[in-house]
Amino acid sequence: MGQPTTVDPSRAPAGTSILWIQLQENPRKILGDLAGEINPGDGSWNEERLNKYADRVLAQVAEQIPNLFNAITAKIVLGPEQIEAMNKNLVGGDPYAGDCRVDQYAPWRPLSAATGHRTPIKNLWHIGASTHPGPGLGGGSGFLVAKRLTQKSFLERIRNR
């Protein structure tokens, strides 16, 4: 959840703001609804299912933000298919840029042969959501590579004591 107009008011008309909610774990195909309120039908995220789901989420947020529903003047709801159409790297709407199993995380991301952000090409480093520390961490991989490139290695620090 974020409010991008807090740091950039030009993103919305004067006197208004944007509330951005991103739910990253939605399945590509709906198998069921434990609450029994959304019929999964063929499992696709059609407009009706997207809006029912969004309204459910907004109702939970409204428990903490009084008058939320009355303040909403427009709403855009994107499902996995729309997200993938906007960026082909987000296969199935997956915001994590690939598989996030345990063997694909931490130092093993994006693959065990390319740990520590190194690539087989000298002086070419790999950063982004597909690298450690993973997606959704606001430039963490770039910070780690910059730190590695600007600081002495562990062995150099030990030798220089």
N, C-alpha and C positions, 0 to 999 in steps of 0.2 A: 504494500500500500504506500502510495506517495502523493505528494501534492506539488507537482512541478512548478506551479505558478508562484510558489513561495520564493524560489530563487530566480525565476524568469517570468515576471508578470505579463510579458508580451505573448505568452502562449494562450491567453484567453482574453476576451473582451474586458475592457476596464470595469472594475467593480465585481468581477466574477472570478472564479477559480476552477481548477480541474482536480478531481479526485481520481487517481489512477489505482486500480486494483488488479494485480496479476496473480492468478492462481496457477502455479507451475506444474501441479501434479494431475491435471485432468487427463483422463484416458483419451486415446484417439477414438475409441469406439465405446459407447455406453453399454454396459452389460445389465445394469439394473439400478434401482434407486431404493436405498434402504428406507427412506421416508415414505415411499410409495406415492410421491407427488408428481414425479416425472416419468411418463411412459417411455421406456427406452426404444420402443419401436424397432426399427432396423439398426439401431445403434449409432446412427449418424447424429452429428450436432446440427440439426436444422434450426431455423430461426426461433421456432416455438420453444424447443428444448434449451437453447442458449439463453433466451430471455427468462424462462422460468428459473433456470439455475442462477442467473445473475440476480434476479429478484430475491432469491433465497439468501444469497451472499449479502446483498445490500440490507436485507432485514436484520441479519446478524450485526452488521456494521452499525445500523441505525439504533441498536440497543445502546451504543456508546456515543452516537452523534444525534442528538435530538433534532427533529425537523429535517432529517436528511432527505426523505422522499419529496418533501415540498420544495427543497432547494434544487433538486435536479431539473435542469431544463433540457438536457440532451444526454443520450446514453449510447455508447458504441460497445457492442459485445462481439468479441472475436473468438471463434473456436479454432481447434487445431488446424482445420483445412485452410482457413483464412490466414492464419499465422504462417503456415508453410508457404502459401501463395505469395506472401510478402517477402519471405526470405527462404530460399530453397535449402539453406543449410539447417533450417529448423524442421527437420523431417518429422512429419506427423504432429507438428506444433510443439515439438520437444525443445524447450528453451535451453537445455543443457548441452547442446551441440554434440550429441552422441551418447552412447551407452554409459550409464553411471553405476555399473556393478562395482563391487569391492576391488576386483582386479583391474579396474579402469580408473581407479581413484588414487589420490595422494601422489607419491612419486612415480607411479606407473602410468600416469595419464600424460599424453594420449596413448602411448604404448610402452611396454617395458624396455624396448630397444632405444628409446629416446627419452630417458629420464633426465631430470635436472634442466629441462628446457633446451637441451642441446639437440642439434640435428646432425645428420651425417656430413653436412656441408659446413666447412670451417667458417666460423664467425657468423653463422646464421642461427638465430635463436627462435624458438617457438613459444609464443605467448597467446593468451586468449582463454576462452571458456573450456577448450579441449585440453588445457594443461593444468598442472597443479597451481593453485589450490582448488581449481574447478570453477564452475559457472556461478554467477550471481555474487561475486566477491569484488566488484568494482575495481578492476585493475590490479588485483593481487599478483597475478603472474608477471605482469610488466614490472611491478615493484621488485619482485624477487630477482628477475633477470638484471635489472638496473643495479641492484645491490651486489649481485655476483660480479658484474662487470666493473664496478667502481671500488670494491673493497679487496683487500689482500686476501688470499686464500687462507684457510685454516692452518695449513702447513707453514706458510710464510709467516704468519703471526706467531706460531710456536718457535720457529727458528730465530726470530728477531727479538726474543725475550731477553 
